[in-house]
Amino acid sequence: MSRGYRIRWPQPVWHNASKTVESSDAIAMDVGMLDILPEGDMVAILREQLAAAGWQRCEDGAMRTTVGGVEVELDAEGRKVRASSSAQRKVAVRSQQEGELREQLGRASEGAERELSREVARQIISAEAEIRERIQGALQKVYIEALQRKAASMGEIESIISGVGEDGELEMTIKVKV
C-alpha cells in the first residue's frame, strides 16, 4: 500500500528595490559677429532673426528653442549658445537576499547611468550640426540687415545686388549715393 506525503516548502521572500537615474550633458558655442554696427544693434538684429525663426523670448533676456530634442539657448548677452539634453530612467532589481539587493541596485544604476550618458551625448552630437546651421543662417541674415543699415547711414541706397559666388557664399553689392 502506498502512502501520500505532503511536503511544505517555504515560499521565497522576494525583495524589490528601484531607483531613478539621470544624466545630462551640454555644449557651449560662441557667437562671434562682425562689427558692422555697434554690438547692441547686432545682437538686437540677431534676436529679431531668431524670433522670426521660432525661438522663444524669455524673461531673463535669453532666447530658447528645441532642435532634435535638445534644448538650445542664446544667452541674454547674445554671445553664447548652449545646447543641453537630459534623460532619466527607472532601474528596478529583485532579489531574495536583502543585502545582495543593494549591490545589485548599485550595479544596475551604474550601468544605466553610463548608457544614459552615451544616449544624451549622442543626442547632442546629432543635433549639433543643425544647431550650427540655424545659427549661421540667422547670422547671415543679420549681416545682410546690418550692411543695409550701415549703407543707409552713409547715404541714399541706389541699388542692392545679391547673388551666390563661385565658392557658394552669399555676395552682396550695395551702391550708395553719397
Buried (B, 14 or more C-beta within 10 A) or exposed (E): EEEEEEEEEEEEEEBEBEBEBEBEBBBEBEBEBEEBBEEEBBBBBBBBBBEEBEBEEEEEEBBBBBBBEBBBBBBEEBEBBBBBBBBEBEBEBEBEEEEEBBEBBBEBBEEBBEBBBEBBBEBBEEBBEEBEEBBEEBBEBBBBBBBBEBBEEEEEEEEBEEEEEEEEEEEEEBEBEE
